Amino acid sequence: ARGEGSNLSLRGGSDAVENAKSQLKEVMERSNNLEQKVDDLAEGYENLAQSFGMGGFKVTRTASYSCLNEEALTQPAPAVIETADEDEPAPEPSDTVVQIPAAPPSEALSQKIAAALAKDSKVVEEEAFVLPPEERMNIVIVSSEVAPFSKSGGLADVCDKLGVSLSRMGHRVMTVAPLYWRYDGCENTGSVKEFGITGQKHRVEYWRKWRETAPASAETGGEAFGVNHVFVQNGCYERHGMYGHNDDLMRFTVLSWAALEAPFSVDCNGSVFGDDCIFLVNDWMVGLVPLIMVSHYRRYGCYMNARTIFDIHNMGYCGNFGVCDPQDLGLPNGDFFDKLFHDRQIKLLKGGIELSDRVVTVSPSYRDEILTPEGGWGLQESCRSRFPHLDGVLNGIDESEWDPQTDHYLSAKFQGFDNFYSTNDLAGKRSCKLHIQSHLGMNQDADVPLICFIGRLAYQKGIDLLEAVFPWLMNNNDGVTGHVQLIMMGSGDEKYASFLRNAEGQHKGKVAGYVGFTPELEHKILAGADILLMPSRYEPCGLPQMYAQKYGTVPIVHATGGLKDSVQQFCPFEDTGTGWKFDRADAEGIQWGLWNALNTYKNFPESWEKLRIRCMEQDFSWDRSARRYHEIFKWAKMDPPYINAGRF
């Protein structure tokens, strides 16, 4: 609960302390009232479910979301309560949890955000792909997170970098995300909206930050290109952590309604976007956007020229909630509400799939996988029903960040010497290997093949398969295996973390097991390693395999999702390909990939050198992905709305 006077301060002696206690009591009462309303709503779930003929069930909370190998949530420093008297007793403990608004971002974090924004402003070169004015569109990217402001995984990077690339093509781009705290340079637009959700009025304010991505030039037609970052401010977002709260359904319903009002409400450099725009809706958190557009706005003749593109990042996260009353989502007549139903719950992901104008996955192969029972997570029939409007676009990477010619983690500041390298001179990669070996306490040997694994320590990532082949890899000295080194880095399940520690202890000097994650180590490992192993059982897109190739580190992957699309099978007879792909996620598949890679490394050095260079020459830029999205946007505009409800 957050309201006036909820910012606590205990300075000023006993009077201030008593005043603070009074404020705290008031906040607790508000919180208790809110908890009671939630409890009352939960008690009504059973009767409501019976009215839908669904039987009894328990309310299902939503899992926290992350697409990446780590959860690097961009959190501000925790709020600090200062007291004038250290001996002053603390308030009595209570079962009620009081949410104190988060402190502003630290100065270091603000500088990090500013640096990330500044590096994306680049002059549009003459050969760049810039659309003629008649082909440019208004694009609204809706997401629960957008880098560099908020991030828990790859979703934030997609919304960030894709928006930048689309803007540099000439599109007018807006991102809409919650305001988790006040960002430097972010200004209140003065625009306010109120939505009736869960029986209450939820007031939101719109904040905006302009981000230039290309200064005005002849190529841009004399105008600067950029992204309008729009943020939705409401007290329900100002908490520690973006997901996993009991009222997530309410929080993301508010965001969905606010996103649909933003094109009319937020002045962006002198004008609003209006209703002729493309909504790129990202994942379950904003899966209500297509439903609200169809059941509400189009009923009143609004957004008839707009289209919704629903982007699926991971079918494993569906946005599961207990069935509620449609009016709790701001839907007075409940039209299309049944599209959310599945397995005695509502699933926001299902609504996005079935009601959007087109559906996109984060890789072409993942598009095919979600049509199967194994990849559809129970929603394969919904996905199959959208097959004519279903596409897959491989995510890109920030090639300015992942570039061995300029990577600051390869500079003398981090490595003692400048170990930059390129396709024309790979000497720096050899030095990077010696550095990471020394840094992790391994035997320094530039000639030994160095294999790495970077990922969450989870069943999905196939770390158990690596554990199964580990003795074969380290001890079976057949001239190919045995004389190798292995670096493993990740965090997650404790039983796999124990494997990392034990492996290093048993093979000191040959194996490094790092439980945890740091960006610095990720860059250094990928720069110094020869082979990256990614045996994921499923991987919607995956990013490390693309990072690795830009650094001349050859990937061995399970042929699934984005791994299959971003790695080309090596052919020794034609000297083509960029790595090895095995069809089955099992120990035999990993052994096949590792043996062939190690054999090529040790016995065919010329072929290995060409393989490395082909990897480094791959185009994984966001510009490539943005051009594909532009094509899909055009297809969406050519077709009538997928569902065009009758007007009132």
Helices and strands as residue ranges (DSSP letters): H 14-51, H 107-118, G 133-135, E 138-142, H 154-168, E 172-178, E 187-197, E 200-214, E 225-233, G 235-237, H 248-265, E 278-282, G 284-286, H 288-292, I 293-297, G 298-300, E 307-312, E 320-321, G 326-329, G 337-340, E 341-342, E 345-347, H 348-355, E 358-361, H 364-369, H 373-376, H 380-385, G 387-389, E 390-392, G 408-410, H 412-415, H 427-439, E 450-454, G 459-461, H 463-475, E 485-490, H 494-506, E 511-515, H 519-528, E 531-534, H 544-550, E 554-558, H 561-566, E 580-582, H 587-603, H 605-616, H 622-638
